[in-house]
Amino acid sequence: MDSEPSYEKASATFAASEENEENRKKELSVETRRFIREQAKRIKAILQDEGLDYGDDPEDEETLTSITKVAIQQRKRRIEEVFEFIRRAQHVQLCFLVDATGSMQAHIDEVRKSIGHIVKIITDDVPCDSSSTIVEQSMEVAFVAYRDHDHPSSGNKQFEVLPFTKNIERFTAFTKDLRGIWGRDHTEDVFGGLDTALNLDWSNKFGTKVLFHICDYPCHGREFHSGVGDNYPDGDPKGRTCEGLFSKLQEIGIQYFFGKIYSYTDIMIKKFSVANGEPILEFDVKDVVNIKDSVITAVRLSVSASVAASRAIGGITRAVRDFTLDTTEPDWTSLPEFKGKFVSYEFPRSMKDIKNDVKLEWSKPKHAKVKIAKDPFAKGADRIAYYGKDLSSKYLKDGTELKIDEDIVLKENLHIGKGVNSADRYQLSNQMQTVASFLAQLYMKDLKEAGIDKSIKFLKCKTLILMNEDTSKRFMSRESRFVATKFVRFTNNAGYRILEQTAVDKGVSMEYVQLVTAFSHWTYKASNGFLMVVDLEGIIDESGGKTSVVLTDPAIHCKDITRYGRMNHGPRGMKKFFENHDCNQFCKDLGIECFSRTELASSLAKGSWGLGPSARDSQRMSFERESTTRERGIFSVAQDATSKPKRESALDARSFREFGKQLKIISEDAGVAYRETTDRDELAKRYEDAKRLRAPRIQEVLRVIRQARNVQLCFLVDATGSMKEHIDAVRTSINEIVKKLTDNGRHVSFKDKPQVSQSIDIAFVAYRDHDHKEKGEKQFEVLPFTKDLGRFTAFTRDLQGIWGTDHPEDVFGGLDTALDLDWSDKFGTKVMFHICDYPCHGTEFHSGITDHYPNGDPKGRTCKQLFSRLRAKGIQYHFGKITNHTDIMFSKFEEAYGEPITEFNVKNVKDIAQSVITAVKNSVSASLAVSHRTKGVARRERSFTLEKKEPEWGSHKEIEGKFVSYNFPRSIQDIEDGIALERDKPEETRVKVARHPFARGAERIAFYGTIISNNENVVLKEYLHTGMEAPERFEMSVQMHTIAVFLAQRYVMELKDAGINQTIKFLTSKILSLSNEGSSQRYMTCERKFPADGKFVRFTSNTGYHILEETANSIGVKMEFVHLATAFSHWTYKATNRFLMVVDLEGVIASIDGKMGVLLTDPAIHCADITRYGRMNHGPDGMKNFFVYHECNQFCKALGIEGFRC
């Protein structure tokens, strides 16, 4: 264990930093200061919204970084709360309130017949189209039938009630027995029905509560009707009022809809609307066939409204301005003029500037003269809007003054309090609308290039600065006023989009709805997943001879969650958009139909994954919601265990003890001291601490994984006379190569599925020989790394193959030149693809060809030196072979490289493209495979020498020890609950252990061993690094192995049930405890050896890697076995209901019980509880990475898990 930090040293360091503070400030560049200032404005707003003390403005990047971390944590927490609110909004309680008198029997029967269809349409998980679901979670239904006050006197029930239930059969049986019974007058006890419905068990677990009322006659009281019989003309005999009932309805959060049959209810609904505070939506259900669609629409609208309310979630509670709404335009002659300034922003220069956070430039402030209505005319979620008059002047170039008299809208923040009405807030809003306006112009440009003449734009936004009498400033946002036409809310920032039926009701063509939603999609594509403009509302402007969509007040989701205010929900918000977005004709015409993906990583921008409009992708998108909102594991079970004393006892005694060991390992790996505890509350705190320690480590691994998908590819090519055809082939195939490696949008078979999902830079180094330079010809021609394929093509088009005077070429010079390129650590995968037909100089590298430099490179370079540099830079070298003349050189290069080099036959130039694609894919896979080597506490590797040969056991001494193994878990539920595996009784043994390991892995070294009692040869494994000798680590490894063995047995059983006779199993693993000299113990894991004739295969890693089909074919492994192994990982995810997934599958294809099967070892487990299963557990993100590369196969289909994925 490393020593704990020295606080004296830390204090000294801090004191020294204080002395140099002024020097650091002076060194800050103007641009850095500007960046700090702008970023600080955003951070200040975030912290003020959370009620946190912002303190002084930061003066250096270190301080800014510190407060930014706090702000990001707050924003993440707030976004999670928003999406939890949205999730709850998709839990629905629906109550039918129905008049059950004689005239209503047909409507009661129709509700009964339709209920199954209604619930299915609302809750089924289908793609979002005009008839799709909006409820993703659950739904309860209730029924309140009401009659009139006189029914009990005649022996009939005044009310019949079915409480909330999920049981549709129960609902159907209830309504089947319900009879319409005639009363003595026309009016009914509507208030009694409402009161009864309001007293149902409306639960806050359901975020959307809907009351659908169907009746043909109104309530009692002459104020609610005209010309109908009423035995209680003075109103409800129990004194209830519609104001009181609707107040209670709103307090509960119920949304009320009315199913109209006759006009007798019109006056009543007008009164109800007044009591409700807003118009009540009516549906015409006179024809009973309309009931089904009316209820479905009502529920959808309710869920959409509930989702929209998520924007008001969380943060410090701020006071609201004191105001009275006045929707009438004022008498402008009676209002004073105010003078101030208008400030606006110039458009960004490019999308790159937006992504790089280049500050928008101010336009020169202009004098403003305005009139402002005394009271606002409208209130939104965040702002209030006033009518205004812009009476400013414009001046022409010749000095002529043009007076403006324009109707405008001025908007002011609704809330008051510290910082909420500062200049920064209005500037941020102004900047956001400016960015949206710029993107809308680019969108129209792309539409025009696609032959589409459509217009979409945002109102120009300016900040108005006014001086108050007390010298304080008043800020407002200024926009032109919409012309009097239809106002439409197309989308919000929480995934809502206008329903087709709603658009039709408003008289809005779906063409404009699709134009607007495609704009959001396009912004995501144009920014390469960096941002998305949402929350689109405005008008369809048909003035001026051309119809345009004019928008205002957008929100922007962005990967940088500190930007664009609290309406920015980051990648989660973008994903939510795609859950409800159907690609339309505009998406198709712009070629973005398949570009429906987002990146989820540290901030949920974690590696690339596909999102599309298919049901399968909807399920994939639901992965994160399901895996992050459920708490499963040891503490959730313990908290629920009060009703299960046996389970409670087991957890307290054994499982908590084992659980503490896991937390200790996490702490030690992070370099944090860990004190053992048996206190349950303290252990719960340690659990949270452990999660906080593991989370950034996982994010670091994910960062490396993402980086591995950034590729630098250099072609190193002999450019002498015989090579012209190969140079041309590289040029003509480069577009295909780059497209196949970077194109992300397709659902294709795995062998064609892109391994690279971020970016690729390409370079070209052409080399000839030493004599070319002597003849005045270029010995080397170099194209540095570039993304510009046109530049690459032009370079290679001009490249000529020039004959030399001997066969060998200056290969070493070419290698040296290629190594001097700008190989950047921003790229996690670096590939050099070398193509030549003759070798380097030096007789040791060839045989039987003319060589003017038989003693080797005239500059004294050696292949060992060059390949040492190549390895130091992290470059993976691949060779394209044309003739056998390079064979000796190739074997020497392999020796210098230190491991086998992949050789591709490119004699036929048609093979170049696929060879390069395979080389890059293999390189990315190799980079992914080492992503677990991220920083933790620094540990030393053991000192050892590899000895691959099995030893002569006669010279080795016997060592006494004990074997410890574990019993299987009783069930998958026990695994989820964290119930500790029971140990078998320790078994005494005597063994011999080889003095040196024969193999080294990423985490462990392996020794040959033999068990004396049965003379069995085994493999014994020990951790590679020092400081990892504690028994807890070996226990965890064997427990994990035991769980994998258990799950593999279950998998094979399910395969058999599906009629598939295939075998997959893991070697059993035990802990071997050996007695060292003295009192110490040496721990190892013990497995039997793989069969000598088995073919070793790495099927998957824990980073998403899957073996490529061409790789499997090259080593003679049938894809049937590859599919069997990858389907096992998928099955474990399904069998545990997304709780865990067994990955990192490697082993042999061997005979198992007389039949060829897959025999595995050393698995890793990704788990929703990131404190379990060691540092190879990447949690839900690791599971998601598996699905990036997994294509469901015949075994997935046979087991019925094909659609069950992220």
Secondary structure by P-SEA (a helix, b strand, c coil): ccccccaaaaaaaaaaaaaaaaaaaaaccaaaaaaaaaaaaaaaaaaaaaccccccccccaaaaaaaaaaaaaaaaaaaaaaaaaaaaaabbbbbbbcccccccaaaaaaaaacaaaaaaaacccccccccccccccbbbbbbbbbbcccccccccccbbbbcccccaaaaaaaaaabbbbbccccccaaaaaaaaaaaccccccccbbbbbbbbccccccccccccccccccccccccccaaaaaaaaaaabbbbbbbcccccaaaaaaaaaaaaccbbbbbbcccccaaaaaaaaaaaaaaaaaaaaccccccccccccbbbbbccccccccbbbbbbbbbbbcccccaaaaaaccbbbbccbbbbbbccccccccccccbbbbbbbbcbbbbcccbbbbbbbcbbbbbcccccccccccaaaaaaaaaaaaaaaaaaaaaaaaaaaaccbbbbbbcbbbbbbbbccccbbbbbbbbccccccccccccccccccccaaaaaaacccaaaaaaaaaaaaaaaaaacccccccbbbbbbcccccbbbbbbcccccccccccccccccccaaaaaaaaacccccaaaaaacccccccccccccccccbbbbcccaaaaaaaaaaaaaccccccaaaaaaaccccaaaaaaaaccaaaaaaaaaaaaaaaacbbbbbbccaaaaaaaaaaaaaaaaaaaaaaaaaaaaaabbbbbbbcccccccaaaaaaaaaaaaaaaaaacccccccccccccccccbbbbbbbbbbcaaaaaaccccbbbbcccccaaaaaaaaaacccccccccccaaaaaaaaaaaccccccccbbbbbbbbccccccccccccccccccccccccccaaaaaaaaaaabbbbbbbbccccaaaaaaaaaaaaccbbbbbbcccccaaaaaaaaaaaaaaaaaaaaccccccccccccbbbbbccccccccbbbbbbbbbbbcccccaaaaaaccbbbbccccccccccccccccccccbbbbbbbbcccbbbbbbbbbcccccccaaaaaaaaaaaaaaaaaaaaaaaaaaaaccbbbbbbcbbbbbbbbccccbbbbbbbbccccccbbbbbccccccccccaaaaaaacccaaaaaaaaaaaaaaaaaacccccccbbbbbbcccccbbbbbccccccccccccccccccccaaaaaaaaccccccaaaaaaccccccc
